[in-house]
Every structure is written in structure tokens, then in C-alpha cells.
Amino acid sequence: MSSAAAPTTTLISGDRYVGKRFVYLVLLLGVLTAIGPLTVDTYLPALPALSRELHASDASAQLTMTGLMLGLGLGQLIIGPLSDSVGRRKPLIIGLLGHALMSLLCAISPSIQMLIIARTVQGLAGAAVAVVAMAIVRDLFAGIKAAQLLSRLVLVTGVSPILAPSIGSALLALTDWQGIFVVLAGFAILSMVVAIVALPETLPPVRRTPAEPVRWLQAYAVLFRDRNYLIMVAVAALMFAALIAYVGGSPFVLQGIYGLSPSTFGIVFAVNAVGLIVFAQINPMFARRFSPERVLVGAVIVGVLAALGMVATAVLGLGLFGFIVSIWMLLAACGVASPNAAAIALSRHGENAGTASALLGSAQFLMGGITTPLVGALSNGTALPLAGILFFATALAAAMLIPARRHQRRMLEAELAMPAADLPRSHPSA
């Protein structure tokens, strides 16, 4: 990949990204993708100290995470269509700058209320990074190739939550919770410099849509009329919500209920995430052999069974081992389901990749923002609330996905039975 930004008038094709170029692209988008998980999780070890210093309750402290998730979700709805109009680079660079400024504001916040507001705006700025990274994937690739790249990015989202609390703990040994936000600001600035230098514009002017809110609403209307796209978005959001619910609830379950020390919790958390990391990386092999659609169905079913195992573990009191085995399988299923659902959804709307990515990402973060406080609100001193939320999310994903696949097969069978002259020009792929 070129060391300088390509001119915005140059058409950047995915065909150029092979070998080392593809690796460089993965690393670049991976750095950008890591900002979201790092922003969410790095300050988690500092929550108790933060709550004491700002005289805030645990519930109020958790609202700083909820505000961030809502900002990430709602911001994408605006930035997505905007990136379809002005290109990918400008929203990305402005978003990174805004993220850095809001991180500094978080560091100097004198009250929990100000911190919640700053975190929410930080999420709005970070939304640009999330939606643009996804849109760039769709600008360059489709189908199995897109699933392959998204699987690599899932590795980043899988590793980042593992490393983030450890990074936060290490930083707390050197500084306070304010210092963590200063580090996040520095990471955002560094990412902005990398994007300016190394990221080409992947959406040339000829493919951009007019910068008119009416056109943006029309683009969303097209998406909302696409039943299969909406199902893929819902499936991706529900599986992401299961992952986020686990990330937010696991400290309370593993430490508060099963009595793990912070260091042991870090080890168990890392072991559990191995499933997501490993299966996200072998997902492209599954997709090439069986198709992304079939792999997605299988992964969601495995997720349902794993969540059901967690429920059984909580009800029957099977102990820590049963919990770890079940959550390992669930995270492995998320590592396979998430990139395939996203690739299938985005493959249908290449002409509005930013808008399609925005609705997908917004649904994921909003669903994650809803499930995170539910874990705490339903807490009863057992692992059952977390297990129940995970089962509900995965079961709902399966309930939406499997009938949709049956409907598609019936459509394909009907088309095969029609005379060639009567066949539609194209049919939606699930």
C-alpha cells in the first residue's frame, strides 16, 4: 500500500490488495477498529476508583459505558450516509480528532454527569471510525473476500477486549483513571496520523451520493424495504449483544459469584476469548467450503446450544467449569456468526455501503447498550441473569434466521420452476 494518501479521484480496487498489500490493509483497518473496544474496556479496572473519586454509585458509573455505546450507535446513523456523500477519509479523520478531544475532556471531568456526557460525545466521534472501516471493506470487497477481511477484523475486536483491561490495570500502576483517558487521546491522535498518511480514499466522486438529507432518508428507506438485509442486521446485532453482555457481566459473575481473583479472572477471560479468536480466523475456510449463509446458520445454532448450557449450569449449579465451557462455545459461535452476517448484509447494498454499514453498526452498538445494563439490573447473586440474556439473544437470532433461510429456498425453487423469460433479473441473497 502506498505510503501517501491516494488522490480522491483515483478508483481504488480491491484487486490491488493481495499478499503484503492485503496484510497492510488488515493491519491499518485493525488499528482503527481497535479504538472502539479499547475505548469501552480500558478504563474498566478504574471504575471503582472513578466511582469513589466522583462520589458516584455503581449504576451511575456503568452509565458511562452505556452512554458511550449509545453514542457509537446513534452517531453511525448520521456518519454512514455522510460518508457516502463526502467520501471515507474526511469523516474518519474528523471523528478521530473528536475522539481525542473528548478523551481529554473525560480526563478533566469534575463530576460523573460531565463524564457521562463526554463519554457519549466520545462515542459519537468514534462512530465515524466504526462505520468507515466497515464501509471501506464493502468498497473494496464482496462475498467471501469481504467475510475473510471481516474475520480478520473480528480478531481485533476479540483481542482488544482481552488486552484492554490488562492495559488499563498496567496504566493504573503508573497513573490514575484520568491518565487512561489521556492515553486513549494519544492513541486516537496516532491513529489519525496513520490514516492521513496511509489510508487512500476508497469512494471516488463518481460513486458518491448527493449530500442531501432527503437522499439519506431515501437510502435508509431502501434498506428498510430489504427484508433479508434487515434480518442479517438483526442477527449480527443480537450476536454482538451477546458478546457485549458477556464482556460487561463476566467480571460480576466470575469474580463476584465464582470468587476468582482479578488476576485469575484475566486468565479465564483470555481463555474464553480464544474461541472467538480461533474460529474468527478459520471462518474464511468454512465460508469457502460451505458458503457464508450455511456457516452463519450453523454458528447461530451452536450459540443457542452454548447459551442453553450456561442456563443449565446456573440452574443445576454445575460450577465454574461448566460455565467456562459453555461461554467458550458461545464466543466461538460469535466469532463465526458476526463476520458472515455482516458480509452478507453489506453485499446487498454496495451503492450505499456507508449507509448500510451505519445501520448495521448502529444496531449492534444500540443492542449492546441495551443489554449491558440489563445484566446489572437483573442481578440476583447467580449466573442465571447473564445466562438468560445470552440465551434470549441467540435464540431470537436463530428464530429470525432459520425461517428466512427457508423462505429464500422457496423463492429459489420457484424461480427454477419458472420459464427463463419470466425469471427476475436478480434475486436477493440471504
N, C-alpha and C positions, 0 to 999 in steps of 0.2 A: 504494500500500500504506500502511496506517495507520502512523503514527509510533509507536504504542504497541502492545504485545502484545495480541492479541485474547484474550478470555476463553476458557478451555479448553473451555467448554460450547458455544461457537459453532461451528457447522459451517462450515468454510472450503471453498468450492467452487472448482474450477479455472476455472469460468466467469467469475469476477471478475478473473482475470488476463489482461487484454487490453491492447494498447497499452503505455502507460507502466508500468502495473502489472506486466505480464509482464517488461518490461525490468528493473524494480526487483527482481523475484524472481530473475531470472537473475543480476544483479549480487550479490545477497545470497548465493545459493547458490554463486556463483562464488568469493566471498571465503572461504566455508567449505571449498569443495572445494580451494582453492589451498593450504590448510595442509598436506595430505599431501605433494604434490610439493615444496613449499618445505622441509619438514622433511627429506625424503630428500636433496635435491640441494644445498641452500645451503652445506652445510659441505664439499662435495666438494673445492673448491680448498684447503681447510685440512688435508686428510688427511695429506699428507707432514709438515707441521709438527706435527700432532697425534701422529703416529706417533713422531717424534723426541722430543718432549717427554715422552710417556708411556712411552718405551722399548718400543714395540710393533712387531711385524712388520707387513708389509703385509697379510698374511692376517688377523691379529687386528684391524687397523683396518677391514677390509672386513666383519668380523663385526658392527660397529656398525650397518651398513646392513642386514645380514641379520636381526639382532635386531629392528630397527625394523619390517621387513616382516612378520616372523612375528607381532609384537605387533599390527600392524594387521590381520592375517588372523584370528588366533585371537580377538581381542577382539570382532570383529563377531559371532561365533557366539553370544556371550552378550548383547551390547548390542542386537542385532537383535530377538530376541523380547522383551527387556525393554522396548524402545520400543513394541512392540505392546501392552504391558500398562499402562505408565505415561504414554504419550504421547511426543512427539518432543522437546519443549523441555528437560525435566529431564535426560535422558541427554546431550543436546548441551551444555548449559551446564556440567554436571559434568565432561564429557570435556574441554572447552576449559580449564577450571580445572586439571584434572590435567595436561594437556599443558603448560601454563605452568609448573607446579611442577616437572615432570620436566625441562623445558628448563633451568631454573635449576640443577637437580641435575647435569645434564650439564656445565654451565659450571664447576662446582666439583669435578668428579670427579677424584680424585688418581691413578687408575690406569685402564688400559684395561679391566680387568674391571668396575670400577664403571661406566664409561661404557657398556659393552655392556648391563649390567643396566638402567641408566637409560634408554637408548635403547629397550630392549624394552618397558619400562613406558610410556614415552612413546608407543610405538605402540599399546599397549592403550588409552590415553586418546584418542589420535587416531582410533581405530576408531569411537568414538561419532560423530565428525564425518562420517566417510565414510558410515556406514550410515544416519544420519539424513537426510543430504542426498538420498540415493537414495530413501529411504522417502517423503520429502516429495514428490518428483516423482511417485511412484506414488499417493500420497494424492490428488493434485490432477488428474493426467492419466493417459491411457492411449493406446496405439496410436501413431499418427503424431505427435500432440501431445507425448507423452512422448519419442519419438525426437527431436523438434525441440529440446526443452529439454535433453535429454541431450547432443545435439550441441553446444549452446552451452557446456555444462559441459566437454565434451571439449576445447573451445577453451582453457579454463582449464588443464586438465591438460596440454595441448600447449604453451602459452605458459610456464607455470610452470617446467618443467624447463629451458627455454631461458634464462629470466631468472635462475633460481636460482643457477647457477654464477657468472654475471656479478655478481649481487648479493653473493654470497659473496666474490668477488675484490675488489669495491669495499670491502666491510666489512673485509677483511684489510689494506687500505691504511690503515685508521683504527684497527683493533683487532686482537686475536688470535682464535684459534679459539673461546675461551671467550665472547668478545663476540658471536659469531654466534649462540650459543645464547641469550644474553640478548636479542638482537633477536627470535628466534623466540618467546621467552616474552612479549615485548611484543606481538607480532602476535597471539598466542593470546588475551591479555587484551583487546585491541582487538576481536577477533572475538567474544569472549564478550559484550562490551558491546553490540555491534551486534545480536547475536542476541537479547539480553534486550529491547532497545528495539524492534526492527523485525520480528522473526520471530513470526508467530502460530502457535498450536497447530493443526496440520492433522489431528490424530486425536482427535475428540471422545470422551468417555467411552462413548457408546453403541456405538462401533465397537471398543472395546478388548477384549483377551482377558484372562482371569484371570491374575494374576501367580503362576502355579504352574509349577514346573519340569516337572511331568508334562505339562502342556498345551504347554509349549515343545517337549518331546520329540515330542509328538504332531504339532505343527506341522511339525517337521523330517521326521517320518515321512511326512507328506503330500507334502512336497516331494520326498523321495527315491523316492516311488512315481510321480512325474510324469516320465516318460522325456524328453519334449520339453523340459521346463524344465531338466533336468539337462544335456541336450545344449547348450542355449543358454548355460548357466553355463560349461560346459567350453569352448565356443568363445570366449566372452568372456574367460575366464581365459587361454587359450592365446595369443590375440592380445595381451592385456595383457602376458603374459610375454615375448612377442617384443619389445614396446616397451621393457620394463624391461631386458631383456638388452642391447638396443642402447644404452640410456642408460648402463648400467654398463660395457659393454665398449668403447664408442666412444672414450673417452679413450686406452685402451691401443692400439687399432687405429690411430686417426687420428694420434696423436702418437708412439706407440712404434714403429709399423710403417711408416706413411707419412711420418713425420717432420715433422708440422705443428707449428708453434709454438703456445703456448697461445692467443694472440690469433687466429691463423688457425683454430685448432680451434673457437673460439667462433663465428666467422663460418660455417664449414662446418656446425657443429651447428645453427645457426639456419636456414641454407638447407635442410638436410634436414628440419627440423621444419615448414617452410612447407607441405609436402604434407599433413601431418596437420591443420594448422590450416585450410587452404583447403577440403579435402574434408570435414572435420567440419562446416563451415558450409554447404556446399551439399548435405550429406546429406539434410536435410529435403525438398529439391526432388526428389531421387532417390526418397525414400520415398513421397512423394505420387504420383509418376508410375508407379512400378513395384511398390510395396509393400515394407515393411521386409524381408520374407523373401527376396524376389528380390535386393534390393540387398545383403543380407548374404552370400548365396551368391557373387555376383559379386565382392564385396570380398575374401572369403577366397581365391578363386581367383587374383585379382591378387596377393595377398600371397604365395601359394605360388610364383607365377612370379617375383616380385621376389626372394624368398629364393633361388630356384634361380639367378637371375642373380648373386647375391652369391657363391654357391658356385663358379659358373663363373669369376667374376672372380678369386677366390682361387686356384683350381686353375691357371688359364691365365695368371695374372699380368697381368691387363688394366689394372692400375693404379688410381689414386685415382678417376679419372672414372667408371669402371665401377662402383666401389663406391658412389659418391655417387648415381648414377642409380638403382641398384638399391634402396638404402636409402630414397631419396626415394619411390619407388613403394610400398615396404613400409609406410612411415609413413602415406602417403595411404590405403592399404588399412585400416590400423588406425583411422584417423580416421573411416572409414565403418562398419567392422565393429563396433567396440566399442559405440557408442550403439544400433545396431539390435539386436544380440544382447541387450543389457541391457533395452531396451524390450520386446522380445518375451518375454523371461523373466519380467519383472515384471508384464506384462499378464495373466498367468495366475493370479496369487495376490494380488489386491488386498486380500483379507480378512486376509492376513498379510504386508503389504508390508514390515514391518521384518524379519521372519524371512527372507523371500525375498531382500531386499536384503543381509542379513547373509551368507547362504550365497554369494550372487553375489560380494560384495566380498571375503569371506574366501578364496574360491577364487582370485580374481585376485591378491591380495597373497601368498598362500602359494605360488602358482605362480611369481610374480615373485621371491619369496625363495629359491626353489629354483634358478631359472635364473641369478640374479646370480652366485653363487659358482662355478657351472659354467664360466662364461666364463673366470675366472681359473684354475680347476683344470685345464682342458683346454688352456691356452695353450701354443702351440708356436712362437711367433715369427712366425706368419702370421695372416691374417684368417679362415682356414678354420674354427677352432672357433666363432667368433661366427656366421659364415655358416651352419654346420651346425646350430647350436642354433636359429637363426631358421627355417631350412627345416624342421626337425623339428617345431617348434611350429605353424607354419602348415599343414604337410601333415597333421598329426594333426587340426587343426581341420577341414580340408576332408574328411578321411576320416570324421569323425563327422557332419558337417553334411549332406553330399550324400546319403548313404543315408537319413538322417532325412527329408529333403525328399521323396524317392521314396516312403518309407513313408507319409507324410502324403497324398500324391497318391492312392495306392492306397486309403487309408481314405476319402477324399472321393469317389472314383469308386464305391466300394462303397455308400456312403450314398446317392448319387444313384440307384443302381440299386434301392434298397430301396423298398417301398411307404411312403407318407408316414406311416402309422400306426406303422410299425416303426422310424422314424428315432429315434436317441437325442436327448435334449433339447439336448445340446450336444456338440461335438467339440473336442478340443484343437487350438489353433492353434500352428503351429510357431514 
